Amino acid sequence: MTKQKLAGLVDEAIRLDRVIQESTERLKEIKADLIVEGEANPNKEATNGGGWSVVLDGTDGSIARVTQPGPKLKASVDAESKAGASLKEKVGKLWNQLFQPVVKYKPVENIRDLANELIGGAKARAIIAAVTTESSPSVSFETKEKA
């Protein structure tokens, strides 16, 4: 690719990035307004789990569906915390019927270096591969004028 073509590509990417940023901000504003309208709408329908949903009509047959999900269950409860201990006390002898213990492990901060140092070779590479995920490259822009 020529230097001029590459420079043109960078300029186009920056223009598109600005349009996307402006459109994203406007879409956030519109969604916030639609949520306010949905909350005030008397035609809300209950959803499973304690939430609600309402359909708002557009002009061409399109719709916007505003949904307020019901409260989410927490992923886990730390029975050793103050709140967890209080919950455990409220639940009493039914604790094991309503909750199950889960053991979780997370890699230590310097697992790559330690695995190479302690194990080494193909086995260390396999261990590191098992606890990592691929990352995508990113592109950021620096411009003279603010978007």
C-alpha positions as CSV (number, residue, x, y, z in Angstrom):
1,M,0.0,0.0,0.0
2,T,1.4,3.4,-0.9
3,K,2.1,6.0,1.8
4,Q,-0.6,8.3,0.3
5,K,-3.2,5.5,0.2
6,L,-2.4,4.5,3.8
7,A,-2.7,8.1,4.9
8,G,-6.1,8.4,3.2
9,L,-7.2,5.2,4.9
10,V,-6.2,6.6,8.3
11,D,-8.1,9.9,7.5
12,E,-11.2,7.9,6.5
13,A,-11.0,5.8,9.7
14,I,-10.8,8.9,11.8
15,R,-13.8,10.5,10.1
16,L,-15.8,7.2,10.5
17,D,-14.7,6.9,14.2
18,R,-16.1,10.5,14.8
19,V,-19.4,9.7,13.2
20,I,-19.7,6.5,15.2
21,Q,-18.9,8.3,18.5
22,E,-21.5,11.0,17.7
23,S,-24.1,8.4,16.7
24,T,-23.4,6.3,19.8
25,E,-23.9,9.3,22.1
26,R,-27.2,10.2,20.3
27,L,-28.4,6.6,20.5
28,K,-27.6,6.5,24.3
29,E,-29.8,9.7,24.7
30,I,-32.6,8.2,22.6
31,K,-32.5,4.9,24.6
32,A,-32.6,6.9,27.9
33,D,-35.7,8.7,26.6
34,L,-37.4,5.5,25.5
35,I,-36.7,3.9,29.0
36,V,-38.4,6.9,30.6
37,E,-41.4,6.5,28.3
38,G,-41.4,2.7,28.9
39,E,-41.4,3.1,32.7
40,A,-44.4,5.5,32.5
41,N,-46.3,3.4,30.0
42,P,-49.4,1.8,31.6
43,N,-49.4,-1.1,29.0
44,K,-46.3,-2.8,30.6
45,E,-46.5,-6.6,30.5
46,A,-45.0,-8.7,33.3
47,T,-42.1,-10.9,32.4
48,N,-40.8,-14.1,34.0
49,G,-38.6,-13.3,36.9
50,G,-40.4,-10.1,38.1
51,G,-39.6,-7.7,35.3
52,W,-41.7,-5.9,32.7
53,S,-41.7,-5.2,29.0
54,V,-43.5,-2.7,26.8
55,V,-43.6,-2.2,23.0
56,L,-43.3,1.4,21.6
57,D,-44.3,1.9,18.0
58,G,-42.3,3.6,15.3
59,T,-43.8,5.3,12.2
60,D,-43.1,2.5,9.7
61,G,-44.2,-0.6,11.6
62,S,-40.9,-0.9,13.5
63,I,-41.0,-1.1,17.2
64,A,-38.8,-0.5,20.2
65,R,-39.2,-3.0,23.0
66,V,-38.3,-1.6,26.4
67,T,-37.6,-4.3,28.9
68,Q,-36.8,-4.1,32.6
69,P,-35.5,-7.5,33.7
70,G,-36.3,-8.8,37.1
71,P,-33.6,-8.8,39.7
72,K,-30.7,-11.1,38.9
73,L,-29.5,-13.8,41.2
74,K,-26.0,-13.2,42.5
75,A,-23.4,-15.6,41.1
76,S,-22.3,-16.6,44.5
77,V,-22.7,-15.9,48.2
78,D,-19.7,-15.6,50.5
79,A,-20.8,-17.3,53.6
80,E,-17.8,-15.9,55.5
81,S,-18.8,-12.3,54.9
82,K,-21.1,-10.4,57.3
83,A,-23.9,-10.4,54.8
84,G,-23.4,-14.1,53.9
85,A,-23.3,-15.1,57.6
86,S,-26.5,-13.1,58.2
87,L,-28.2,-14.9,55.2
88,K,-27.0,-18.3,56.4
89,E,-28.5,-17.5,59.8
90,K,-31.8,-16.6,58.2
91,V,-31.9,-19.7,56.1
92,G,-30.9,-22.0,59.0
93,K,-30.9,-25.7,58.5
94,L,-32.2,-25.4,54.9
95,W,-28.9,-23.8,53.8
96,N,-27.6,-26.9,52.0
97,Q,-30.9,-27.3,50.2
98,L,-30.8,-23.7,48.8
99,F,-27.1,-23.3,48.3
100,Q,-24.3,-25.4,47.0
101,P,-20.6,-25.0,47.7
102,V,-18.4,-24.1,44.8
103,V,-14.6,-24.1,44.7
104,K,-13.0,-21.7,42.3
105,Y,-9.3,-21.3,41.3
106,K,-7.7,-18.4,39.5
107,P,-4.3,-18.2,38.0
108,V,-1.6,-16.5,40.1
109,E,-0.5,-13.1,38.8
110,N,2.8,-14.3,37.3
111,I,1.7,-17.8,36.2
112,R,3.4,-17.6,32.9
113,D,6.8,-17.0,34.4
114,L,6.2,-19.5,37.2
115,A,5.0,-22.3,34.8
116,N,8.1,-21.8,32.6
117,E,10.4,-21.7,35.7
118,L,8.8,-24.7,37.5
119,I,7.7,-26.9,34.7
120,G,9.1,-25.5,31.4
121,G,8.9,-26.7,27.9
122,A,5.8,-28.0,26.1
123,K,4.0,-28.8,29.3
124,A,4.3,-25.2,30.6
125,R,3.1,-23.9,27.2
126,A,0.1,-26.2,27.3
127,I,-0.8,-25.1,30.9
128,I,-0.5,-21.4,29.9
129,A,-2.6,-22.0,26.8
130,A,-5.3,-23.6,29.0
131,V,-5.6,-20.5,31.2
132,T,-5.4,-17.8,28.5
133,T,-7.7,-16.5,25.8
134,E,-6.8,-14.8,22.6
135,S,-6.7,-11.1,22.5
136,S,-7.7,-9.0,19.5
137,P,-5.5,-6.3,18.1
138,S,-6.8,-2.8,18.6
139,V,-6.5,0.5,16.7
140,S,-6.7,3.8,18.4
141,F,-6.7,7.3,16.9
142,E,-4.9,10.5,17.9
143,T,-6.1,13.5,16.2
144,K,-5.3,17.2,16.3
145,E,-8.9,18.2,16.8
146,K,-11.3,16.7,19.3
147,A,-14.1,14.5,17.9
